[in-house]
Amino acid sequence: MTRDKHRRSVTDRARRRAIRAHAATLGVPYSVAARLLTTQASPPTGEPDSHRAWLFAMRESRPFALRQRDTRLAAGLPLGRAAHLAERFPPGDGAVLAMLYALLQHESPAILPSAEQLAWVAELGEETAVDFVCADLDRAARSLLDLDPWQLCTKIEAVIVAGLTGTDRSKRDVAKALSPEFRTMIPRRSFEAARNLFDELLDSAVNA
């Protein structure tokens, strides 16, 4: 395959991912989302970084109701914020992010934003406001990824077991959702992807 063909294939895959994400955000069929994106803006050609910028521009152009729906998701710990970040920074694995947040909830609950803070920023429609409130939590999640992968897996497994066997219904529901994902996870690969995502998130907050 020539370099030009390779670039086109990367570009096509990036655009298809963008359309799928837009369809999921708006709750419309793939074909409708494709037409909307074509109408709203012409995606740049070339390197994947230009498509990332285009995706960011598309997110910024969403109406307030959709942005508010996203911030409500982003303020939900651990599953909601994990899913939100995975969508914002593709390709992201929301399950792995949720495992890290669940571990912090279990081991360091004081680092979590208060329920009142989360409820307030959830209604603003500004995902960067949620990032600000969750900054300490996100940095702590990133720090977990500096642990030995098997040590981190042991910690995550203990949290899942505690959730499954405990009496807290919300933690049990989270553990049920994460348990099958944990069993099929490839630790080094999954943790490296999560490390890259958090680095990008934290870097974007510094440069905002």
N, C-alpha and C positions, 0 to 999 in steps of 0.2 A: 504494500500500500504506500502510495506517495505521501509526502508531508502534507500537501494540500488536501488530499482525500482524508487523511487522518484528522486534520483540523476541522473539515466539514462534518465528519462523524461526531467529533466531540461537541461541535456547535449544535448539531441536530439533537444529540442526547440532552444537552443543557436546555435547549428550547422545549423539548418534550417534558422534561422535569418541571420547567417553569409553568407550562400549560396545566400539568396535573395539579401542581400546587395551587394555581389560580382557580382551577375548577373546584378543588376541595374547599378553598376559602369562600368562594361565592356560592357553593352548592349547586353548580350547574354542570351539564355534560361537558366532556372534553372538547367536542367540536365547537360548542358555544364559547368556552373559555379561549380557544384558539382564535376565534374571530375577534373576541374582545381585545385580546392582547395585540393582535395585528392592527386593530383600529386605534388602540391607545398609544402605541409606540412601536417603532420598528426596532427589533432587537439587533444589537451590534453584531458584526461578524468578527471572527478572529479568535483570540485566546479566551479560555474559560473565564478569566478574571473580568473581561468586559461583560460577560453574561451575568456574573455575580453583581456587578454594578447595576445592570439592567434590572435584575430581580429586586435589588434594593429600591430602585426607583419605582417599580411597580407596587411594592409594599407601601411606599410613602404616598402613593396616589390613591390609596383605598379611602372610601368614605368613612366618616367617623364611626358609624354603627359597626362596621367590620373591624376597625381598629380597636374599638372598645371591646368587642367580642374576643379579640386576640389578647388584650391586656387582662381581661378576666381569666382567660386560660393561663396566661403567663404568671398570674399571681397565685395560682393553685399549686400547692406543694404536697407531695413531690411530683406527681404524674403530670399535672398541667404545665408547669414551668418546663419540665423536661421535653414534653411534646412541642411546646412553643419554640424552644431554642433549636430543636432538631429541624423544625420547619424553616426557621430563619437562617440557619447556617448549614445548608445541605453540602455533602451528605452527612446527616447526623443520626445517631442512634438514641432515640428518646428513652429506651429502656435502660441503657447503661447510665445515662444522666440521672434517671429516676432512682437507680440503685445508689448512686452517690449521695443524692439528696436524702434518701431514706436512711442511709447510714449516718449522716450528720444529724438528722432528726432524732435518731436513737442515741448517739454518743454525745452530741453537743447541741442540745435543744436551745440553749441560750443564744446561739448564733443566728437562729431563725428570726426573720422580721416578725413583729407582733401581728396578730390577727387584724388589729385596727389599721395598721400601716398597709397591709396587703389589701384590705377591703377598700381603703381610700384610693390607692393608686390603680386598683383594678378598674375604676370607673373613669379614669382620665383619658383613656384611648391613646396613651403615649407609652410605647414599650420601653423607651429609655428611662422613664420614670420608675418602672418596675425594676429595670436593671440597677438603678441607683439604690433602691431600697434593698435589693437582693445582693448587692455588691460583696458584702462580707461573706455571705453564704456561697456565692459563686467562687470567690477566691479560696475558701476553705475546701470546696469540692475539687478545685484544681490542685490544691496541695495534696489531697488524698491520692492523686494520680502519680505522685512522686514516690509512693510506697512500692515495695516489691509487689508485683502483680499477684502472686499467690497469697501473700499476706492480706492484700486488699480483698481478694476473693473470699478468704476465710472470714473476714469481717462482714462482708456483704451476706454471705451464707448465714452467718449467725443472726443477722437482722431479719432475714427472710424467715428463718425458723422461729424466731421470737414472735414475729408477726402472725405466723400461721397458728401458733400454739397459744397465743395470748388472748386476752378478753376484749381488747380494743378493736371494735369492728372496722374502723377506718384503716388501721394498720394491717388488719387481716386482709382487707380487700386489696390493699397495695401489695402485700406479700403474695397473694394469689395471682395478681397480674404479673408480678416480676419473676416468680419462681420458674415458670417454663422458659422465660427469656434467659435467666441465669444459667440454666442447665445446658442450653445450646450456645452460650456465648464463647467466643475465642478470646481469652483475656487480653493477650498482648495487642492483638489487632484492635479489639474494641476499646481498650483503654487509650491506645494511641490516637484513635479517631476522636475520643472525648477530650483528650489533652489538646488536640489541635483546635477543637471547637471552643473550648474555654479560653485558650490563648487569643483566638480571634475576637471573642466576646469582650474579654477584658481589655484588649488593645483598642477596640472600637470605643469603649467607654472612656479610656484615657484620652483618645484623640477627638472625642466628640466636642 
